[in-house]
Every structure is written in structure tokens, then in C-alpha cells.
Amino acid sequence: MSITDDAARLAVLEGQAQELNDEIRRLRAVIVATTEPGTVIEVGGVPRWRVAPGKRTFDESLARSVLNADTLAACTVTKVDSAKVKAVAGEVTWSLCTKQGDPFLVVAK
């Protein structure tokens, strides 16, 4: 098989995968919307799914309204901002502060 054949097969499989993923997302949404958190759903008599409650995530704006000033000050950290490094130090210096990720495949347009 050639690279072109592999790419053509990949395109077909990705199209099928997208359709399957859309259906999976739809079914998951229906199950979650119609089932109480904590419910275990059996398939063929075997536990297959459990509806989990939403994850608790930290909300900085909520924390700022809940915490007193001393606690807020003790919990505040400073961070180097990537965009500011690029704006202040320039593109070349910014690139020295970056790591190269692993190659990956993208759709050509």
C-alpha cells in the first residue's frame, strides 16, 4: 500500500469515526439527562455504566467572593504570562522559552 492509499483509508475511517462519535455523544447525553446521578445501568445483567455527578471545579471568581482578604492574599500566586513574554521580550526570546511537542496529523485544507 502507498501513503496515498493509507491516507484515503484514513479519511474513510475518520468519517465513520465522526459519525460513531456523534451517536455516542447523543446517547450519552440522553442517558445522563434521563437518569439520576449514582444510578448503575446494566447491559445483559452486567453493570456497564454509572451516571456520575458533575465534577467539582475550582471557580476563582467564586473564591474571590467567599474568601476573606487575608486568605485570598495567602492563596494568590504570580505566574509568567506567555503572551506578555512574547510582547515584552520578543518572538525569538519567547521561542527560547518553549518546548517542541510531538508531531501529529492534521487535516490539510
Phi and psi in degrees as a GROMACS rama.xvg file:
@    title "Ramachandran Plot"
@    xaxis  label "Phi"
@    yaxis  label "Psi"
@TYPE xy
-94.5935  168.765  SER-2
-59.3188  -39.0803  ILE-3
-62.6975  -42.1261  THR-4
-63.4586  -44.1663  ASP-5
-61.6779  -41.8235  ASP-6
-65.4433  -40.0115  ALA-7
-64.2543  -43.6617  ALA-8
-64.1849  -41.2677  ARG-9
-60.7228  -41.8186  LEU-10
-61.1642  -42.5188  ALA-11
-64.1846  -48.0825  VAL-12
-63.4291  -39.4449  LEU-13
-65.3325  -36.9519  GLU-14
-62.071  -44.2571  GLY-15
-65.869  -41.3405  GLN-16
-62.0267  -40.4674  ALA-17
-61.7935  -44.2774  GLN-18
-62.5383  -43.7649  GLU-19
-63.9095  -43.5735  LEU-20
-63.6844  -38.1088  ASN-21
-61.4719  -44.6632  ASP-22
-66.9182  -39.6751  GLU-23
-60.9369  -46.3462  ILE-24
-61.6752  -41.0697  ARG-25
-62.7415  -47.4611  ARG-26
-65.3871  -41.0949  LEU-27
-59.8773  -43.673  ARG-28
-63.2064  -41.609  ALA-29
-62.8524  -46.7333  VAL-30
-61.8278  -46.7968  ILE-31
-64.6104  -40.8345  VAL-32
-68.0857  -24.6659  ALA-33
-111.661  7.70629  THR-34
-131.315  137.356  THR-35
-71.2531  141.576  GLU-36
-55.7221  140.844  PRO-37
97.612  -16.8882  GLY-38
-70.2439  132.868  THR-39
-100.281  130.331  VAL-40
-107.463  124.353  ILE-41
-97.6772  145.261  GLU-42
-125.355  118.875  VAL-43
63.0006  31.6781  GLY-44
79.6844  3.28566  GLY-45
-115.144  129.849  VAL-46
-57.2178  125.281  PRO-47
-118.888  -39.2015  ARG-48
-134.123  150.46  TRP-49
-132.695  130.049  ARG-50
-80.0396  115.72  VAL-51
-95.6863  148.643  ALA-52
-68.3126  158.414  PRO-53
-59.4347  148.081  GLY-54
-71.6609  143.516  LYS-55
-83.7269  127.417  ARG-56
-120.995  146.073  THR-57
-71.6965  132.89  PHE-58
-118.703  107.123  ASP-59
-59.6703  -41.3534  GLU-60
-65.6566  -36.165  SER-61
-66.7889  -42.31  LEU-62
-60.3338  -40.1498  ALA-63
-63.8645  -27.8962  ARG-64
-85.5989  -20.8317  SER-65
-94.3928  -41.948  VAL-66
-78.9645  146.061  LEU-67
-77.3516  167.123  ASN-68
-59.2952  -41.037  ALA-69
-65.2521  -44.3767  ASP-70
-65.9025  -41.9935  THR-71
-60.9774  -44.0315  LEU-72
-63.3642  -39.8591  ALA-73
-69.1093  -22.5198  ALA-74
-101.515  0.0382237  CYS-75
-90.3833  135.427  THR-76
-125.319  157.392  VAL-77
-100.914  154.625  THR-78
-141.493  143.913  LYS-79
-76.23  126.54  VAL-80
-95.5374  122.157  ASP-81
-57.4003  -46.9143  SER-82
-63.8934  -37.0729  ALA-83
-70.4561  -36.8656  LYS-84
-58.7869  -46.619  VAL-85
-62.9227  -41.7884  LYS-86
-70.3323  -39.1736  ALA-87
-86.2913  -45.2724  VAL-88
-97.4306  -14.9984  ALA-89
97.8673  162.088  GLY-90
-62.0762  -40.3221  GLU-91
-65.2944  -47.0121  VAL-92
-64.784  -40.7692  THR-93
-58.2451  -42.8932  TRP-94
-65.0599  -27.5931  SER-95
-69.4416  -18.3267  LEU-96
-96.7799  10.0302  CYS-97
-113.207  159.449  THR-98
-112.26  145.374  LYS-99
-85.0007  125.853  GLN-100
-79.1478  175.277  GLY-101
-73.4173  144.535  ASP-102
-61.3372  150.13  PRO-103
-149.616  164.511  PHE-104
-94.0393  133.642  LEU-105
-126.643  159.946  VAL-106
-75.3199  128.684  VAL-107
-79.8832  136.548  ALA-108
